[in-house]
Amino acid sequence: MTPHPILKNLRNLVIYFSSWLLFIVLNFVVHYYKTPLSFASSIVNSLLMGTFGSLLGIAIWYAVLYSYPEKVGTFNTFINHLLAAIIFISLQTLILISVNKHLFDPSDYHYVVNHLPRWILPSIFLYVAFVLGYYLYIYRVNLQEKKQEEVRLTRMIKEAELNLLKSQLNPHFLFNSLNSISALTLTDPHKAQEMIILLSDFLRYSLARDGRQLSSLSSELQNIQRYMQIEKIRFGNRIHYTVHVDEKALSSTLPVMILQPVFENAIKHGVSESVETVNIDLKAFLEHNFLILIVQNDFDPSSPSRKGAGLGLKNIEERLRLIYHNEGLLKYRKENNIFEVKLIIPQ
């Protein structure tokens, strides 16, 4: 249930009754100096108007809350408010007339009776003003709740998309690694054991950061080193891996496992398609407020494009867009038998 806008905290309550106190004072000044009412009658009538008005302002909220057009229909809402206004104004008028008749001079009584519109019209205006104000308040609260819900749903969708993208570790890498381990158990058990340890460490790193979006560059480089060691056991001297990292960049942050698909792409479309040694080079440095990562690998331009080429890079591009709300954070180019991927990570 939406909380009462006046009663929900002490501050609103103090402001509300202070406003009505000012109304009572101004009402008294007008009645005493601008009408023939006596001093006592002016005070009492102003107090009555202020008391009824303040109570009306609080009570109307419940009429609005339980007579919402979406709940009971527009026509029923109108009838409910019309009946409530008639009852309230009638009660106020009867009390006002009765008090002036029994407590004050006949002249005060006759003036109040003869000028009833002076007392009734402000009450009608107040009722309508409070009703409209409360409906606007409820509309604003509902709109804010819908916006918050949309933000929450958008965040959940974004997290789901990121988790999906992050979890898309190419199964071929695992299958190939397991097949290599299977073969090595017969030919070189020591290397098979080494590969199992490296693979378990690599997967442990991925699982340990499952709920995190960002990691340090130093942590990611350690995991890439494990990945490349696994691939080097598979491909031997066909891989030559070098790293050039500015020490100032090691504490920079980047999305978890964002580099692994880049290197996987280099292995898949570089090493796997060549019988020669393929150089894979990583450069990392800070430029202004960005971490720049450049991965280069040799490739054979004469080899046909493999099915699925570019999906890993699109995955990376989408992750960067979702995390940093920015396009163009991934660039790649082919030049002189070199394939280069450039990641621009905001810091």
C-alpha positions as CSV (number, residue, x, y, z in Angstrom):
1,M,0.0,0.0,0.0
2,T,1.2,3.5,-0.9
3,P,2.0,5.4,2.4
4,H,0.0,8.5,3.3
5,P,2.0,11.4,1.9
6,I,1.3,13.6,5.0
7,L,1.5,11.0,7.7
8,K,4.5,9.0,6.4
9,N,7.0,11.2,8.3
10,L,7.1,13.9,11.0
11,R,8.5,16.5,8.7
12,N,5.5,16.3,6.3
13,L,3.1,16.4,9.3
14,V,4.8,19.5,10.8
15,I,4.8,21.3,7.4
16,Y,1.1,20.4,6.8
17,F,-0.3,21.6,10.1
18,S,2.0,24.7,10.1
19,S,0.4,25.6,6.7
20,W,-3.1,25.2,8.2
21,L,-2.1,27.3,11.2
22,L,-1.1,30.1,8.8
23,F,-4.4,29.6,7.0
24,I,-6.3,30.0,10.3
25,V,-4.4,33.3,11.1
26,L,-5.0,34.7,7.6
27,N,-8.7,33.6,7.7
28,F,-9.1,35.3,11.0
29,V,-7.6,38.6,9.8
30,V,-9.9,38.6,6.7
31,H,-13.0,37.8,8.7
32,Y,-12.3,40.3,11.6
33,Y,-11.2,43.2,9.5
34,K,-13.3,42.7,6.3
35,T,-16.6,41.4,7.7
36,P,-19.0,42.5,10.5
37,L,-18.2,39.3,12.4
38,S,-17.2,39.8,16.1
39,F,-13.7,39.0,17.3
40,A,-14.8,35.8,19.0
41,S,-16.8,34.6,16.0
42,S,-13.9,35.4,13.6
43,I,-11.6,33.3,15.8
44,V,-14.0,30.3,16.2
45,N,-15.1,30.3,12.5
46,S,-11.4,30.4,11.4
47,L,-10.5,27.6,13.8
48,L,-13.5,25.5,12.5
49,M,-12.5,26.1,8.9
50,G,-8.9,25.2,9.6
51,T,-9.7,22.1,11.7
52,F,-12.2,20.8,9.1
53,G,-9.9,21.5,6.3
54,S,-6.9,19.8,7.9
55,L,-8.9,16.7,8.8
56,L,-10.4,16.7,5.4
57,G,-7.0,16.8,3.8
58,I,-5.9,13.7,5.7
59,A,-9.2,11.8,5.3
60,I,-9.5,12.3,1.6
61,W,-6.4,10.2,1.0
62,Y,-8.3,7.1,2.0
63,A,-11.2,8.0,-0.2
64,V,-8.7,8.4,-3.1
65,L,-6.8,5.2,-2.2
66,Y,-9.9,3.0,-2.2
67,S,-11.8,4.8,-5.0
68,Y,-9.1,4.5,-7.7
69,P,-10.5,4.5,-11.2
70,E,-8.5,1.4,-12.1
71,K,-10.1,-0.5,-9.2
72,V,-13.7,0.7,-9.2
73,G,-14.1,2.5,-12.6
74,T,-14.3,6.1,-13.4
75,F,-18.1,6.5,-12.9
76,N,-18.0,4.9,-9.4
77,T,-15.0,7.0,-8.5
78,F,-16.8,10.2,-9.4
79,I,-20.0,9.1,-7.4
80,N,-17.9,8.1,-4.4
81,H,-16.2,11.5,-4.3
82,L,-19.4,13.4,-4.9
83,L,-21.1,11.6,-2.0
84,A,-18.1,12.1,0.2
85,A,-17.9,15.8,-0.6
86,I,-21.6,16.3,0.0
87,I,-21.4,14.6,3.4
88,F,-18.4,16.5,4.5
89,I,-19.6,19.9,3.4
90,S,-23.0,19.3,4.8
91,L,-21.5,18.3,8.2
92,Q,-19.2,21.3,8.2
93,T,-22.0,23.7,7.3
94,L,-24.4,22.3,10.0
95,I,-21.7,22.6,12.7
96,L,-20.7,26.1,11.6
97,I,-24.4,27.3,11.7
98,S,-25.0,25.5,15.0
99,V,-21.9,27.0,16.7
100,N,-22.8,30.6,15.5
101,K,-26.4,30.2,16.5
102,H,-25.8,29.1,20.1
103,L,-22.5,30.9,20.9
104,F,-22.6,34.3,19.3
105,D,-24.8,37.2,18.6
106,P,-27.7,36.9,16.2
107,S,-25.9,39.3,13.9
108,D,-23.0,36.9,13.6
109,Y,-25.3,34.0,13.0
110,H,-27.3,35.8,10.3
111,Y,-24.1,36.9,8.5
112,V,-22.9,33.3,8.4
113,V,-26.2,32.0,7.1
114,N,-26.6,34.7,4.5
115,H,-23.0,34.2,3.3
116,L,-22.9,30.4,3.2
117,P,-21.2,30.3,-0.2
118,R,-18.2,32.1,1.5
119,W,-17.8,29.0,3.7
120,I,-18.9,26.3,1.3
121,L,-17.0,27.3,-1.9
122,P,-13.5,27.1,-0.3
123,S,-14.4,23.7,1.1
124,I,-15.4,22.5,-2.4
125,F,-12.2,23.9,-3.8
126,L,-10.1,22.3,-1.1
127,Y,-11.8,18.9,-1.7
128,V,-11.2,19.0,-5.4
129,A,-7.6,20.2,-4.9
130,F,-6.8,17.5,-2.4
131,V,-8.3,14.8,-4.6
132,L,-6.4,15.9,-7.7
133,G,-3.2,16.3,-5.7
134,Y,-3.5,12.8,-4.2
135,Y,-4.2,11.2,-7.6
136,L,-1.2,13.0,-9.0
137,Y,0.9,11.8,-6.1
138,I,-0.2,8.2,-6.6
139,Y,0.5,8.4,-10.3
140,R,4.0,9.8,-9.6
141,V,4.7,7.0,-7.0
142,N,3.4,4.3,-9.5
143,L,5.5,5.8,-12.3
144,Q,8.6,5.8,-10.1
145,E,7.9,2.2,-9.1
146,K,7.5,1.2,-12.7
147,K,10.8,2.9,-13.6
148,Q,12.5,1.2,-10.7
149,E,11.0,-2.1,-11.9
150,E,12.2,-1.5,-15.4
151,V,15.7,-0.6,-14.2
152,R,15.7,-3.8,-12.1
153,L,14.5,-5.9,-15.0
154,T,17.0,-4.3,-17.4
155,R,19.8,-5.0,-14.9
156,M,18.7,-8.6,-14.5
157,I,18.5,-9.0,-18.3
158,K,21.9,-7.3,-18.7
159,E,23.4,-9.7,-16.0
160,A,21.8,-12.7,-17.7
161,E,23.2,-11.6,-21.1
162,L,26.7,-11.0,-19.5
163,N,26.6,-14.4,-17.7
164,L,25.6,-16.1,-21.0
165,L,28.3,-14.3,-23.0
166,K,30.9,-15.0,-20.2
167,S,29.9,-18.7,-20.0
168,Q,30.4,-19.3,-23.7
169,L,33.8,-20.8,-23.3
170,N,34.4,-22.6,-26.6
171,P,33.7,-26.2,-25.8
172,H,36.1,-27.2,-28.6
173,F,39.0,-26.0,-26.4
174,L,37.9,-28.4,-23.6
175,F,37.3,-31.2,-26.0
176,N,40.7,-30.7,-27.7
177,S,42.4,-30.4,-24.4
178,L,40.8,-33.6,-23.1
179,N,41.6,-35.4,-26.3
180,S,45.2,-34.3,-26.0
181,I,45.3,-35.4,-22.4
182,S,43.9,-38.8,-23.5
183,A,46.6,-39.2,-26.1
184,L,49.4,-38.0,-23.8
185,T,48.5,-40.5,-21.1
186,L,49.9,-43.2,-23.5
187,T,52.8,-41.3,-25.0
188,D,53.9,-38.8,-22.3
189,P,52.1,-39.3,-18.9
190,H,54.2,-36.5,-17.3
191,K,52.9,-34.0,-19.9
192,A,49.4,-35.3,-19.5
193,Q,49.6,-34.7,-15.8
194,E,50.9,-31.2,-16.3
195,M,48.1,-30.5,-18.8
196,I,45.5,-31.7,-16.3
197,I,46.8,-29.5,-13.6
198,L,46.9,-26.5,-15.9
199,L,43.4,-27.2,-17.2
200,S,42.0,-27.5,-13.7
201,D,43.6,-24.3,-12.6
202,F,42.3,-22.5,-15.7
203,L,38.7,-23.7,-15.1
204,R,39.0,-23.0,-11.3
205,Y,39.9,-19.4,-12.1
206,S,36.8,-19.1,-14.4
207,L,34.5,-20.6,-11.8
208,A,35.9,-18.5,-8.9
209,R,35.0,-15.3,-10.8
210,D,31.6,-16.5,-12.0
211,G,29.7,-13.7,-10.1
212,R,32.2,-10.9,-10.8
213,Q,32.3,-8.6,-13.8
214,L,35.8,-7.2,-13.4
215,S,39.3,-8.5,-12.6
216,S,42.8,-7.0,-12.5
217,L,45.0,-7.3,-15.6
218,S,47.6,-9.2,-13.6
219,S,45.1,-11.9,-12.7
220,E,43.9,-12.2,-16.2
221,L,47.4,-12.4,-17.5
222,Q,48.2,-15.3,-15.1
223,N,45.2,-17.1,-16.5
224,I,46.1,-16.4,-20.1
225,Q,49.5,-17.8,-19.3
226,R,47.9,-21.1,-18.1
227,Y,45.7,-21.1,-21.3
228,M,48.8,-20.6,-23.5
229,Q,50.7,-23.3,-21.6
230,I,47.9,-25.8,-22.3
231,E,47.9,-24.9,-26.0
232,K,51.7,-25.0,-26.2
233,I,51.5,-28.6,-24.9
234,R,49.1,-29.3,-27.7
235,F,50.9,-27.5,-30.5
236,G,54.5,-27.5,-29.2
237,N,56.9,-25.2,-31.1
238,R,54.1,-24.0,-33.5
239,I,53.3,-21.4,-30.9
240,H,55.6,-18.5,-29.9
241,Y,54.0,-16.3,-27.2
242,T,55.4,-13.0,-26.1
243,V,54.0,-10.4,-23.6
244,H,54.9,-6.7,-23.3
245,V,53.1,-5.1,-20.4
246,D,53.6,-1.7,-18.8
247,E,53.9,-2.3,-15.0
248,K,51.6,0.6,-14.4
249,A,48.9,-1.2,-16.2
250,L,49.0,-4.4,-14.1
251,S,46.5,-3.0,-11.5
252,S,44.0,-1.9,-14.2
253,T,40.7,-3.6,-14.4
254,L,39.0,-5.4,-17.3
255,P,36.1,-7.8,-17.7
256,V,36.7,-11.3,-16.4
257,M,37.9,-13.7,-19.1
258,I,37.7,-11.1,-21.8
259,L,41.2,-11.9,-23.1
260,Q,40.7,-15.7,-23.4
261,P,38.5,-15.6,-26.5
262,V,41.0,-13.3,-28.2
263,F,43.8,-15.8,-27.7
264,E,41.4,-18.7,-28.6
265,N,40.7,-16.8,-31.8
266,A,44.4,-16.5,-32.5
267,I,44.9,-20.2,-31.9
268,K,41.9,-21.3,-34.0
269,H,42.5,-19.1,-37.0
270,G,46.3,-18.8,-36.7
271,V,48.0,-21.8,-35.3
272,S,45.5,-24.4,-36.3
273,E,45.6,-23.2,-40.0
274,S,49.4,-23.2,-40.2
275,V,52.3,-25.7,-40.1
276,E,54.8,-22.9,-39.4
277,T,55.5,-21.3,-36.0
278,V,52.9,-18.6,-35.3
279,N,53.8,-15.6,-33.2
280,I,51.2,-14.4,-30.7
281,D,52.1,-11.1,-29.1
282,L,50.3,-9.2,-26.4
283,K,50.9,-5.5,-25.6
284,A,49.2,-3.8,-22.6
285,F,49.6,-0.1,-21.6
286,L,47.7,2.8,-20.2
287,E,46.7,5.7,-22.5
288,H,44.9,8.6,-20.8
289,N,42.2,6.9,-18.9
290,F,42.0,3.7,-20.9
291,L,43.7,0.3,-20.7
292,I,44.9,-0.6,-24.2
293,L,45.3,-4.3,-25.0
294,I,46.7,-5.3,-28.4
295,V,46.9,-8.9,-29.5
296,Q,48.7,-9.8,-32.7
297,N,49.1,-13.1,-34.4
298,D,50.4,-14.4,-37.7
299,F,47.9,-16.0,-40.1
300,D,47.9,-17.6,-43.5
301,P,45.8,-15.4,-45.8
302,S,45.5,-18.3,-48.3
303,S,43.7,-20.6,-45.9
304,P,39.9,-20.6,-46.2
305,S,37.8,-18.9,-43.5
306,R,36.6,-21.4,-40.9
307,K,32.9,-21.7,-40.0
308,G,32.1,-19.5,-37.0
309,A,35.0,-17.1,-37.6
310,G,34.4,-13.8,-35.8
311,L,31.8,-15.1,-33.3
312,G,34.3,-14.8,-30.4
313,L,35.1,-11.2,-31.3
314,K,31.4,-10.4,-31.5
315,N,30.9,-11.9,-28.1
316,I,33.7,-9.7,-26.7
317,E,32.3,-6.6,-28.4
318,E,28.8,-7.2,-27.0
319,R,30.2,-7.8,-23.4
320,L,32.1,-4.5,-23.6
321,R,29.1,-2.7,-24.8
322,L,26.9,-4.1,-22.0
323,I,29.4,-3.3,-19.3
324,Y,30.7,0.1,-20.4
325,H,27.6,1.3,-22.4
326,N,30.0,2.3,-25.1
327,E,30.4,1.3,-28.7
328,G,33.7,0.8,-30.5
329,L,35.8,-0.6,-27.6
330,L,37.0,-3.4,-29.8
331,K,38.8,-2.9,-33.1
332,Y,40.5,-5.5,-35.4
333,R,42.4,-5.4,-38.7
334,K,44.4,-7.6,-41.1
335,E,47.6,-6.3,-42.5
336,N,50.8,-7.9,-43.9
337,N,49.7,-11.4,-42.7
338,I,49.1,-10.1,-39.2
339,F,45.8,-10.1,-37.5
340,E,45.5,-7.5,-34.8
341,V,42.8,-7.2,-32.1
342,K,42.7,-4.0,-30.0
343,L,40.7,-3.7,-26.8
344,I,40.0,-0.2,-25.3
345,I,39.0,-0.7,-21.6
346,P,37.8,2.5,-19.8
347,Q,39.3,2.9,-16.3
